[in-house]
Amino acid sequence: MQTKAEILVSESQGGTGQAGFTIIKNEQDLRKAFQGNSTIIVEAGQEPAINYPQLPKSKKVILYNLGSFRSGDHRITEIKNTYVKENILYVEVPQYVSGGMEIQVLSNPWMIFTVPSDYQFNSVELKYSK
């Protein structure tokens, strides 16, 4: 079973230190995930202007934390392919290429993406490809 997934949001900061996933079931879960992972800058006396993505009705929505990294930009900007094999959702993404010497900055990237609603899995793994 194969299909193309869609990234709803992807950030380089704000995720957890451990890689893992959560299935987002409703708008409230989506807002909670977005607020819990995003860095929001708010001016005094102002409400944060957050443009939440629409929760697709016909797809599964997944919050995936990539874990901690010590340098580089590990934010996912493209999903090439997704498929389920032996109850594992494989998410094929472009291979990360380091730019050489980089400033040591701890980052916790995360993303919210969609897959078909009929996908059945209990684990998610990123698969890097050229």
URDADA-V940585 format. One record per helix or strand. SS is the DSSP state (H for helix, E for strand). FROM is the first residue (numbers start at 1). TO is the last residue. Records with the same first field share a line. If there is no record, write none. Layout:
SS: FROM-TO  FROM-TO
//
This chain:
E: 2-3  6-11  20-24  59-65  69-71  79-85  88-94  104-107  110-116  123-129
H: 27-37
//
